[in-house]
Amino acid sequence: MLSYEKIYFGSTCNNRCVVCDWPADASSPSLNELVAQVDALADGENIELVGGEPTLHDGLLSLISYARRRGGRRIKLRTNGRSLADGRFLETLVQEGCRVFEVSIFGSRPDVHEAVTRARGGFNETLAGFQNLQALSSAEAPGRSVYVAGRIGVTDRNVDDLLPTVSLLMSFGVDILKIVRMGSDLGITPGAQAVATAMKVATLNRVWSMCKGFPPCTMKGSETHLMELLRPTPASGDKPKSCSQCLFETICAGPPEGYPEKRGTREFRAVKGEFPHMRGIEYLTQLVASHAE
Amino acid sequence: MPSSNSRVLLVSFNVAGHDSLALGYVKAYALKDPTVSRKTHIEILNLSHEEGDVRQALYYMTDYRPHLIGLSCYCWNMPRMLELSRSVKQIMPEVPIVAGGPEVGPVADEYLAKHPTLDVGIHDEGEAVFLDLIKYYLAGKGKLDSISGISFRRGDTVVRNADRPPIKDLDEIPSPYLTGILIPRDGVTYVQSFRGCPFRCGFCYEAGRHKGLRFFSYERVQAEIELIMGNPGIRSFHFVDSVFNLNAKHLKKIAGILGSHNRRGTRLRTIEVFAENLDEEAVKCLIEAGVQSIETGPQTAVPETQKRIGRYFDPEKFARAVRLLKDAGIEVWCDLIVGLPGDDFFSCAYSVAFIMNLKPAHIVMSILHVLPGTPLFDQAETFGLAFDPDAPHYVIENDTFPFQQIYDSVLYSSAVTKEYNMAFS
């Protein structure tokens, strides 16, 4: 997976997601502060713009332009996609140098999506954003091509709608799907089953999908899709005792924070015995470690 | 229609708008023969692999009415060549069809046995063999049995003649450019300074061929370069040499020739280099040669896999070379093959990550083709290799890489490298 350095646009957002980790205050850095973040990047080649919702910031276009001038070669915008419903705005973003988009969605229908985002009308805008991105992708005009990742936040409120959501995003021709467990209420086992099925369907339709937030012991048979294994980093913290015997002990963070207290640890069982991929994962671990250094 | 007594049509479907250099050589060699030159008209039909159509070729043939047809066969165009041969036999059953090229050569007998529309298969290098076939078919000289380097059909059986040694002195083959057979065009002109490869990579056709290298004379290469670089319309061209930096002496010589004739800033694009062998001196030569971009491995970054497929790989030297090239302003394109025996999903993901960390300009991902004549093809059983026996011979699985993981790896690598390749230069 490609690594990006992040530029934080603050927590201002036009969605009010029930699973959002950001504080409720609408703090927003000035353009100068954003520029300072770019200047402070260790590398500056791959830059990811994250919020809140970066498209609401007046300085977004200026910052993209500045990051390009500073040597940014890939500028990715993580967005809820609502502002991309404005096709002209999207074209301007692309012209300034943003060509990679990661757009979040929470359902295949307004009621499901907006039950999470708590922003009425937002679903249709996000959909229009995907449509505009698809139109740009298929335009094949030089310098206008874009890369689109669909990011599905999966919670206890929308897990039953995951498969239709995946189908919806595939209909927009997304390049990749990222399914991320959000909030603390989704049961790991039913969540993992739904995610594994959805990823199988995506694979069958030749769209690559990855997921995050499900320990490898809960995703047997879907290990190749786990972001935690594709970019393995040393993991520590409180884990059930049985985790000490797991093959993935050094790179798995264990159950999600707060989960054992609510639901116990019975769902998490050490992976033992032969795992055919271990050599490749070890190579990846070494590479990630040396890159971090 | 030309007034010559005999008409020969050579056909190729080529990628990215190129003309077939191979067919240029075949024609140039045949026309060296005074009788053939006087009595035979040889036409090359270059069609686009991406946009070309078998019926275009057929349309051309019905107009040209050839007496002999030669097909230049590669893994990517073979299905179309077979379709073409079937169609031709429907309307011109009397016209012999000769199939040559790397797709047919190593398995010529099998192709003839399986496809009755092909009359002759050329085992290896085609220039001298095809000249003999012209003489046999169009002037009635000799017998098929005595033409070495071919397999042919006699009734229901396929007869295999002895192989023919390759042409030792490559200058015996006249230059298709200097003879006016091929007209250099911008961005799609190939030059060759030698044939063969010093390496024995398991997936490569060159590895299964003759040992040793054969060279065109530097004078001949220089004359071609003078012609190409003297054309103000040519802003860039390519070398098809298996390794442009074959050794320091050869690199210096070729770079000197290119540098001394480059008056218009002509650039060399996507030449193949052996990265581990590049040092500061070699990079200087590449600059002198006008190299704009190079293409190189590592195909996989996993040392065990490299060893298994007979490749030399030194990750540190490789990384250093990429850095040197980038610092010199040369674009680096890195290649990755999915499906190699020794790899699996996560080692393939590691290779993608390894390459991305080097920050090349572009990553080229492809699926393993188990090509006839390659060590992997010959030792398929050893590697547990399952692959499509028909061209383009995509790998299905091997002893370390089950099919589902190969399928996953192709999707993953395609998605990630597409994102990587979105970069601004």
Interface residues (C-beta under 8 A of the other chain):
Chain A: M1 L2 E45 R68 G72 R73 R74 G97 R99 V100 S145 V146 Y147 A149 D175 I176 T203 R206 V207 W208 T224 H225 L229 L230 R231 P276 H277 R279 G280 I281 Y283 L284 L287 V288 H291
Chain B: A301 V302 E304 D343 D344 F345 F346 S347 C348 A349 Y350 A353 F354 M356 N357 K359 Q405 Y407 D408 L411 Y412 S414 A415 V416 K418 E419 Y420 M422 A423 F424 S425
